[in-house]
Amino acid sequence: MKEYWTMLASLMGALAFLQGVLHAVFPAELRAALARLLGRLTRAFSPYCYFDVTETDGMSNNEIYDAVQLYLSSTAAPASGARLSLTRPHNATSFTFGLAASDRVVDAFRGAARGYLLYGPPGTGKSSMIAAMANFLGYDVYDLELTEVSSNAELRKLLMKTTSKSIIVIEDIDCSVDLTNRAALPPAPKPRSTLDGAIDQDVGAASGRSITLSGLLNFTDGLWSCCGSERIFVFTTNHIEKLDPALLRSGRMDMHVFMSYCTFPALKILLKNYLCLEDSADDGAEVMRGLEEWIEAAEITPADVSEVLIKNRRNGKERAMEELLEVLKARAEKRRLDGGKVAAAAAPRDNDEEEEEKRALESPKEGKGPAGKNSCGDGQDEETDAKKQL
């Protein structure tokens, strides 16, 4: 009896070793794929196809139920066969196939954001964000240059040619073209001819550019937005205050993402990516405290931080961090001096405005003095001389 227990223990140890080897060699995704493939092969070679014939079909009786009940038993079928629901309503000529009673289709729609507006200072990572979105979703990227589009019809043709599962990018929308069509615009100049009879091409080309804001918005969320699926529109701008209010109203853009200057959490990620510096590392703890102190006052972009780290990472981690700290201090000092100059320049302007207001208030009083009377008298004498001459 002892020998049997010894053999059983050895067998269990061998099975545990084989299980560990299989888990190490074959990942979970591969095992799940093999299990699904084995199930499909089993169902493909199975000679049976199972149908669930329910007694009722909604509110009406199923006529097939009484007929099938005479031939089929109520025993449960094995799970290896395909199981469907088979019904035929009253006075119907066709059969209806559906899911079994225990099966269901889950289609949960959580809402998809189709329009994004990325705004912030230059160098804060707006274009990098778009590239990361395309890489994560596996979408194609179309960079739409509005300055090369001459009309709304051409814009519609270009957008219709884009494929599904794509990201349509319009960078620097405030600098591309004048997209406002709310105010009354002056009439377009007519093409003028030169002395030799040639037509000025610049004026003709400028007058032919009739792209409007409504033409763009009709495709993003208007009537043309239903033509195509799984498209994402991304607008970028450095100055959100220059955009037309129609682009910023509620429901136009699903998400407004502000790309700010580099903060300390973002700085730690950059240090980890470029210098392989972990959060728990004790190297350069004092320099890290200095970076945390000066990062907000410097207002530096992630692009500038990356440039400093790339230039100095060959000299060592601490040297690169010290160089970055010096750059932050220099930028913060420059911002402080620039702010003082702006305040000093604004003070004389305020004084000049006050003096102009005082002069404007004193000017009516001066008109009522003796000089004012003489000027009025001179005007009357000139008027009488003119009447005599007539």
Contacts in CASP RR format, 6 or more apart in sequence:
PFRMAT RR
TARGET T0000
AUTHOR 0000-0000-0000
METHOD contacts of the structure
MODEL  1
MKEYWTMLASLMGALAFLQGVLHAVFPAELRAALARLLGRLTRAFSPYCY
FDVTETDGMSNNEIYDAVQLYLSSTAAPASGARLSLTRPHNATSFTFGLA
ASDRVVDAFRGAARGYLLYGPPGTGKSSMIAAMANFLGYDVYDLELTEVS
SNAELRKLLMKTTSKSIIVIEDIDCSVDLTNRAALPPAPKPRSTLDGAID
QDVGAASGRSITLSGLLNFTDGLWSCCGSERIFVFTTNHIEKLDPALLRS
GRMDMHVFMSYCTFPALKILLKNYLCLEDSADDGAEVMRGLEEWIEAAEI
TPADVSEVLIKNRRNGKERAMEELLEVLKARAEKRRLDGGKVAAAAAPRD
NDEEEEEKRALESPKEGKGPAGKNSCGDGQDEETDAKKQL
22 31 0 8 1.000
26 34 0 8 1.000
39 80 0 8 1.000
42 80 0 8 1.000
43 80 0 8 1.000
43 81 0 8 1.000
43 82 0 8 1.000
46 80 0 8 1.000
46 81 0 8 1.000
46 82 0 8 1.000
48 77 0 8 1.000
48 81 0 8 1.000
49 81 0 8 1.000
49 82 0 8 1.000
49 84 0 8 1.000
50 77 0 8 1.000
50 81 0 8 1.000
50 82 0 8 1.000
50 83 0 8 1.000
50 84 0 8 1.000
51 83 0 8 1.000
51 84 0 8 1.000
51 85 0 8 1.000
51 86 0 8 1.000
52 83 0 8 1.000
52 84 0 8 1.000
52 85 0 8 1.000
52 86 0 8 1.000
52 100 0 8 1.000
52 101 0 8 1.000
53 62 0 8 1.000
53 64 0 8 1.000
53 65 0 8 1.000
53 68 0 8 1.000
53 72 0 8 1.000
53 85 0 8 1.000
53 86 0 8 1.000
53 87 0 8 1.000
54 62 0 8 1.000
54 65 0 8 1.000
54 85 0 8 1.000
54 87 0 8 1.000
54 101 0 8 1.000
55 61 0 8 1.000
55 62 0 8 1.000
55 65 0 8 1.000
56 62 0 8 1.000
57 87 0 8 1.000
57 88 0 8 1.000
57 89 0 8 1.000
57 96 0 8 1.000
60 89 0 8 1.000
60 90 0 8 1.000
61 90 0 8 1.000
62 87 0 8 1.000
62 88 0 8 1.000
62 89 0 8 1.000
63 88 0 8 1.000
63 89 0 8 1.000
63 90 0 8 1.000
64 86 0 8 1.000
64 87 0 8 1.000
64 88 0 8 1.000
64 95 0 8 1.000
77 83 0 8 1.000
83 100 0 8 1.000
83 103 0 8 1.000
84 97 0 8 1.000
84 98 0 8 1.000
84 99 0 8 1.000
84 100 0 8 1.000
85 96 0 8 1.000
85 97 0 8 1.000
85 98 0 8 1.000
85 99 0 8 1.000
85 100 0 8 1.000
85 101 0 8 1.000
86 95 0 8 1.000
86 96 0 8 1.000
86 97 0 8 1.000
86 98 0 8 1.000
87 95 0 8 1.000
87 96 0 8 1.000
87 98 0 8 1.000
88 94 0 8 1.000
88 95 0 8 1.000
88 96 0 8 1.000
89 96 0 8 1.000
99 105 0 8 1.000
113 232 0 8 1.000
113 254 0 8 1.000
113 255 0 8 1.000
114 220 0 8 1.000
114 221 0 8 1.000
114 225 0 8 1.000
114 231 0 8 1.000
114 232 0 8 1.000
114 233 0 8 1.000
114 254 0 8 1.000
115 220 0 8 1.000
115 232 0 8 1.000
115 233 0 8 1.000
115 234 0 8 1.000
115 235 0 8 1.000
115 253 0 8 1.000
115 254 0 8 1.000
115 255 0 8 1.000
116 232 0 8 1.000
116 233 0 8 1.000
116 234 0 8 1.000
116 235 0 8 1.000
116 253 0 8 1.000
116 254 0 8 1.000
116 255 0 8 1.000
116 257 0 8 1.000
117 234 0 8 1.000
117 235 0 8 1.000
117 236 0 8 1.000
117 237 0 8 1.000
117 240 0 8 1.000
117 247 0 8 1.000
117 248 0 8 1.000
117 253 0 8 1.000
117 255 0 8 1.000
117 256 0 8 1.000
117 257 0 8 1.000
118 126 0 8 1.000
118 129 0 8 1.000
118 130 0 8 1.000
118 234 0 8 1.000
118 235 0 8 1.000
118 236 0 8 1.000
118 237 0 8 1.000
118 257 0 8 1.000
118 259 0 8 1.000
119 126 0 8 1.000
119 236 0 8 1.000
119 237 0 8 1.000
119 238 0 8 1.000
119 239 0 8 1.000
119 240 0 8 1.000
119 256 0 8 1.000
119 257 0 8 1.000
119 258 0 8 1.000
119 259 0 8 1.000
120 126 0 8 1.000
120 237 0 8 1.000
120 238 0 8 1.000
120 240 0 8 1.000
120 258 0 8 1.000
120 259 0 8 1.000
120 260 0 8 1.000
121 238 0 8 1.000
121 259 0 8 1.000
121 261 0 8 1.000
121 301 0 8 1.000
122 238 0 8 1.000
122 301 0 8 1.000
123 301 0 8 1.000
123 302 0 8 1.000
123 303 0 8 1.000
123 304 0 8 1.000
124 259 0 8 1.000
124 260 0 8 1.000
124 261 0 8 1.000
124 262 0 8 1.000
124 301 0 8 1.000
124 302 0 8 1.000
124 303 0 8 1.000
125 259 0 8 1.000
125 301 0 8 1.000
125 302 0 8 1.000
125 303 0 8 1.000
126 171 0 8 1.000
126 236 0 8 1.000
126 259 0 8 1.000
127 171 0 8 1.000
127 236 0 8 1.000
129 257 0 8 1.000
129 259 0 8 1.000
130 141 0 8 1.000
130 167 0 8 1.000
130 169 0 8 1.000
130 234 0 8 1.000
130 236 0 8 1.000
131 141 0 8 1.000
133 139 0 8 1.000
133 167 0 8 1.000
133 232 0 8 1.000
133 234 0 8 1.000
134 140 0 8 1.000
134 141 0 8 1.000
134 167 0 8 1.000
137 165 0 8 1.000
137 167 0 8 1.000
138 165 0 8 1.000
139 165 0 8 1.000
139 166 0 8 1.000
139 167 0 8 1.000
139 230 0 8 1.000
139 232 0 8 1.000
140 162 0 8 1.000
140 163 0 8 1.000
140 165 0 8 1.000
140 166 0 8 1.000
140 167 0 8 1.000
141 166 0 8 1.000
141 167 0 8 1.000
141 169 0 8 1.000
142 162 0 8 1.000
142 166 0 8 1.000
142 167 0 8 1.000
142 168 0 8 1.000
142 169 0 8 1.000
143 169 0 8 1.000
143 171 0 8 1.000
144 158 0 8 1.000
144 159 0 8 1.000
144 168 0 8 1.000
144 169 0 8 1.000
144 170 0 8 1.000
145 176 0 8 1.000
146 155 0 8 1.000
146 170 0 8 1.000
146 173 0 8 1.000
146 176 0 8 1.000
146 177 0 8 1.000
146 179 0 8 1.000
146 211 0 8 1.000
146 216 0 8 1.000
147 176 0 8 1.000
147 177 0 8 1.000
149 155 0 8 1.000
149 158 0 8 1.000
149 211 0 8 1.000
150 208 0 8 1.000
150 209 0 8 1.000
150 210 0 8 1.000
150 211 0 8 1.000
151 208 0 8 1.000
151 209 0 8 1.000
151 210 0 8 1.000
151 211 0 8 1.000
152 210 0 8 1.000
152 211 0 8 1.000
152 212 0 8 1.000
152 214 0 8 1.000
152 215 0 8 1.000
155 211 0 8 1.000
155 215 0 8 1.000
155 216 0 8 1.000
155 219 0 8 1.000
156 215 0 8 1.000
156 219 0 8 1.000
156 224 0 8 1.000
159 168 0 8 1.000
159 219 0 8 1.000
159 224 0 8 1.000
160 227 0 8 1.000
162 168 0 8 1.000
162 231 0 8 1.000
164 228 0 8 1.000
164 229 0 8 1.000
164 230 0 8 1.000
164 231 0 8 1.000
165 230 0 8 1.000
165 231 0 8 1.000
166 230 0 8 1.000
166 231 0 8 1.000
166 232 0 8 1.000
167 231 0 8 1.000
167 232 0 8 1.000
167 233 0 8 1.000
167 234 0 8 1.000
168 231 0 8 1.000
168 232 0 8 1.000
168 233 0 8 1.000
168 234 0 8 1.000
169 234 0 8 1.000
169 236 0 8 1.000
170 176 0 8 1.000
170 233 0 8 1.000
170 234 0 8 1.000
170 235 0 8 1.000
170 236 0 8 1.000
171 236 0 8 1.000
172 236 0 8 1.000
172 237 0 8 1.000
172 238 0 8 1.000
173 179 0 8 1.000
173 235 0 8 1.000
173 236 0 8 1.000
173 237 0 8 1.000
173 243 0 8 1.000
173 247 0 8 1.000
174 237 0 8 1.000
174 238 0 8 1.000
174 239 0 8 1.000
174 242 0 8 1.000
174 243 0 8 1.000
177 209 0 8 1.000
177 211 0 8 1.000
179 211 0 8 1.000
179 212 0 8 1.000
179 213 0 8 1.000
179 216 0 8 1.000
179 244 0 8 1.000
179 247 0 8 1.000
180 213 0 8 1.000
180 244 0 8 1.000
181 212 0 8 1.000
181 213 0 8 1.000
181 214 0 8 1.000
182 213 0 8 1.000
182 244 0 8 1.000
182 246 0 8 1.000
188 206 0 8 1.000
188 207 0 8 1.000
188 208 0 8 1.000
189 203 0 8 1.000
189 206 0 8 1.000
189 207 0 8 1.000
190 203 0 8 1.000
190 207 0 8 1.000
191 199 0 8 1.000
191 200 0 8 1.000
191 203 0 8 1.000
191 204 0 8 1.000
191 207 0 8 1.000
192 199 0 8 1.000
192 200 0 8 1.000
192 203 0 8 1.000
193 199 0 8 1.000
193 200 0 8 1.000
194 200 0 8 1.000
213 244 0 8 1.000
213 246 0 8 1.000
213 247 0 8 1.000
217 246 0 8 1.000
217 247 0 8 1.000
217 252 0 8 1.000
218 224 0 8 1.000
218 225 0 8 1.000
219 225 0 8 1.000
220 233 0 8 1.000
220 252 0 8 1.000
221 251 0 8 1.000
221 252 0 8 1.000
235 247 0 8 1.000
235 253 0 8 1.000
237 243 0 8 1.000
240 248 0 8 1.000
246 252 0 8 1.000
247 253 0 8 1.000
248 256 0 8 1.000
261 299 0 8 1.000
261 300 0 8 1.000
261 301 0 8 1.000
262 270 0 8 1.000
262 295 0 8 1.000
262 300 0 8 1.000
262 301 0 8 1.000
262 302 0 8 1.000
262 304 0 8 1.000
262 305 0 8 1.000
263 295 0 8 1.000
263 296 0 8 1.000
264 291 0 8 1.000
264 292 0 8 1.000
264 295 0 8 1.000
264 296 0 8 1.000
266 302 0 8 1.000
267 291 0 8 1.000
267 295 0 8 1.000
267 305 0 8 1.000
268 277 0 8 1.000
268 279 0 8 1.000
270 302 0 8 1.000
270 305 0 8 1.000
270 306 0 8 1.000
270 309 0 8 1.000
271 277 0 8 1.000
271 309 0 8 1.000
271 321 0 8 1.000
272 278 0 8 1.000
272 279 0 8 1.000
274 306 0 8 1.000
274 309 0 8 1.000
274 310 0 8 1.000
274 313 0 8 1.000
274 320 0 8 1.000
275 309 0 8 1.000
275 313 0 8 1.000
275 316 0 8 1.000
275 317 0 8 1.000
275 320 0 8 1.000
275 321 0 8 1.000
276 317 0 8 1.000
277 283 0 8 1.000
277 317 0 8 1.000
277 321 0 8 1.000
283 317 0 8 1.000
283 318 0 8 1.000
284 317 0 8 1.000
284 318 0 8 1.000
284 321 0 8 1.000
287 318 0 8 1.000
287 321 0 8 1.000
287 322 0 8 1.000
287 325 0 8 1.000
288 321 0 8 1.000
290 325 0 8 1.000
291 321 0 8 1.000
291 324 0 8 1.000
291 325 0 8 1.000
291 328 0 8 1.000
294 325 0 8 1.000
294 328 0 8 1.000
294 329 0 8 1.000
294 332 0 8 1.000
295 328 0 8 1.000
297 328 0 8 1.000
297 332 0 8 1.000
297 335 0 8 1.000
298 327 0 8 1.000
298 328 0 8 1.000
298 329 0 8 1.000
298 331 0 8 1.000
298 332 0 8 1.000
298 335 0 8 1.000
299 331 0 8 1.000
299 335 0 8 1.000
300 327 0 8 1.000
300 328 0 8 1.000
300 331 0 8 1.000
304 327 0 8 1.000
305 324 0 8 1.000
308 320 0 8 1.000
308 323 0 8 1.000
308 324 0 8 1.000
308 327 0 8 1.000
309 320 0 8 1.000
309 324 0 8 1.000
311 323 0 8 1.000
312 319 0 8 1.000
312 320 0 8 1.000
312 323 0 8 1.000
312 324 0 8 1.000
313 320 0 8 1.000
315 323 0 8 1.000
END
